[in-house]
Amino acid sequence: MRKLGRDSGHRKMMLRNMVTSLFKHGRIITTETRAKEVRSIAEKIITLGKKNDLAARRMVLAEVLDETTVKNIFEKIAPKYNDRNGGYTRIIKLGPRRGDSSPMVVLELV
């Protein structure tokens, strides 16, 4: 796991917020290293959503902050990927950020 210049509590909450935003809006714009971390968490959550049992729902609730988003994951998002064995997200490079020249990307659900 990358440290992303934050202590462990801040990093974990930042990634949880980003994953929640990804599932709520379908796409987020962020830096490349953050997107790669969020991608791994999001793929695991969709895999849990495909199981669609109580234990999986509780594990997703531990990661995703919004309960309506969790409901949306199990009812709408995960069933779309039943015939797919991974690769639920896509990273599209945008170029450097204006302020500090960090590589920016769009992370979206396929």
N, C-alpha and C positions, 0 to 999 in steps of 0.2 A: 504494500500500500504506500502510495506517495504521501508525503507529509503536507505539501501544499502551503508551507510557511505558516501553519497554525498549530496550536496545541490540540490534543486529541479530542477534547470536548467540543471545541469550536469547529474542528474539521468534520466530526461526525454529524453535528447539527447542520452545517453548511451543505453536506452531501445529501442529508435527508430532505432539506428544503429544496434542493435542486431536483431530486428525484420526484418529489411531490409536484413541483412545477412542470416537470416533463410530462407526467401523466395527466395533469390537469389541462395543459395547453397543447400537448402534442409535439412541441418543439421548444428549445431554449437556445439562446445565444450565449456562449461562454468561452473560456480559454480552452486550448486543446488538451492540456493535462487534466483539467477539471472534468472535461467531457469524457475522457477515457476512464476516469474513476466512476463517474455517474453511470456510464454505459454498463460497466460490470454489475453494478447494483441493480440497475433497471432490468437487465436480462434475467437475473436471478428472480426478481419479483414477478416477471411475466411467466417464468417457468412455474413458480408457485401458484400463480393465478390459473394456470392450465390444469392443475390438480383439482382445484375447486372443492376442498374439504375444509373442515373447521380448523384443523391444525395449520394448514397453509394460510387461511385467512388471518389467524392470529399472528403468524410470522410476518405477514405483510403489514398488519396493523402496527407491529413493532418498528417498522422502517418508515412507512408512509404516514405523514402527520394528519391528513384530512380523511375523515371517515367516509365522506361522500366520494372521494377519489378512490378509496379502497373498493367501495361498492361498484364504481365504474370500471375498475380494473377487472373484477371478477365477472361482471355482466356483459361488458362491451369490448374491452381491449384484449383480454386473454383469449376469448373464443375465436377472435380473428386469426390467431396464430396456432390453432390446433394442428394444422398440417405442416407446420414449420418447425425445424429442429434447431432453433437458435438464430442469431442474426436478426433480432427484432428492432435494432436501432441502426441509424446511419449517421455518420459524421461527415459534414461538408465543410471544407475549409473556406474561410472568407478573406483571409489576409491579415496583416498586422493591425493591432489596435493603435489608434492615433497617439495616445498619450505615452505609452511605454513600449510600443512595438511588440506586444505579446501576440502570438498567433491566435486568432479568433476563429471559432467554428460554430456551425449550427448543428445541434444534436437533436435528431427527430426520430419519431417512431416510424418504422417502415410501413 
